[in-house]
Amino acid sequence: MTTPMCEEWESAQDDGKVAYRTDMLAAAAVCAMAATPGQLPDAFLKARWETPVPAGEQRYFDGMLYLMSMMHLGGAFRVIDQAQP
């Protein structure tokens, strides 16, 4: 089954253009960790690791998702709770 995002991703890869926004790629890469191993999930993970730190107008929102996806993909995302008295 191919989704519109997958088709857009694949066609843009053929054209050599960037086919994603940083925030959408961050979410897709985290989802790819739960997907069945294959060529498409691997492409999202590879693209995520190669994405530079966000800059420009959307840097705050994109940067938050960029950081959270790095924590997820690096295995360091966890809840830090205060010690109970």
N, C-alpha and C positions, 0 to 999 in steps of 0.2 A: 504494500500500500504506500503510495506516495502522497505527501501532503503538499499544499501550495508553498510552504516555507522550504521544504526539501527541493522542490522543483526550482524555486528561485535561487537557492543555495547552489545547486548543481549547475544551472545555466550561468550564474555569475562566475563560478570557478572556471568555466570554459572561456569566459570573456576576460578573465584576469582582473575583474573589478571586485571591490569589497561589497559583499552582499548582505551585510548585517549592521545593526547598531550594536554598540558595546553592551548595552543592557540586555538586549535580546540574546546576544551570543552568550553572555554570562549565564542566563537562565537555561539556555539550550545545553550548554556544557554540563551544568549540574544534572540536568535530566539525562544526559547521555551516560552519566555514571550508573544510572539505574536501568539503562536500556540493554537489550541483548547485544553483546559485542558484535561489531561489524564495521564496515567501511564508513558509513554515515556518522555514527556516534564518534568514531575515532577522528573524523574530519572536524567535528565541532570541538572536541577536546584539544586537538592540535591547534586549531584557530584561536581558541581561548588562551592557550599558553603563549601564543605568538602576538597577542593583542597588546599594544602599548597602553600605558596608564592614560586614562581619559583626560582630555584637555578641552578647553573651549566652553561654549555656553552650557552644555549639559553635563559638565564634569562632576557636579555634586551628586546627582542622581546616578549617573553612569558609574561614578567612582565608588559609590556605596555598593552597588551590585557587583562591581568589579572586585572589590575587597571581600565581600561575602562569598562570592564564587571561589575566590582563591582559598578562603578558609575551608569551604566545603571540599574542594578538590584536593587540598593539601591534608585533609583529615583533622584539621584543628578547630572545626566549628563545634562549639559546645556551650551549654548554658553555664555561666559562672554565677553561682548563687551565694548570697551572704551566709556566713556561718550562723547557725541558729543558737541563740543564747541559752 
